[in-house]
Amino acid sequence: MIDWLFGVDISAGAIRAVHESDNPDAPIFLLTDELTTGKASESEISQTIRDYNVTCFEKPARLGILVADLSK
């Protein structure tokens, strides 16, 4: 589980590193609450979802839905 923004940096590089690691199929759950503020780019997040099969949730995420996805 990773947040999209780290200060002014985005997590795309960290997500790419996971997929280039010894465990490239590790599930990644991306969280963001900055789409409506414009700090996060919908197109960049969408591209990351397509490139790395990431699951994205907008914060505040609902706990039951997160748990259900994590338990798959």
ABEGO torsion letter per residue (X at the ends): XBBABBEABBAAAAAAAAAABABAABBBBBBBAAAAAGABBAAAAAAAAAAAGBBBBBOBBBAAAAAAAAAX
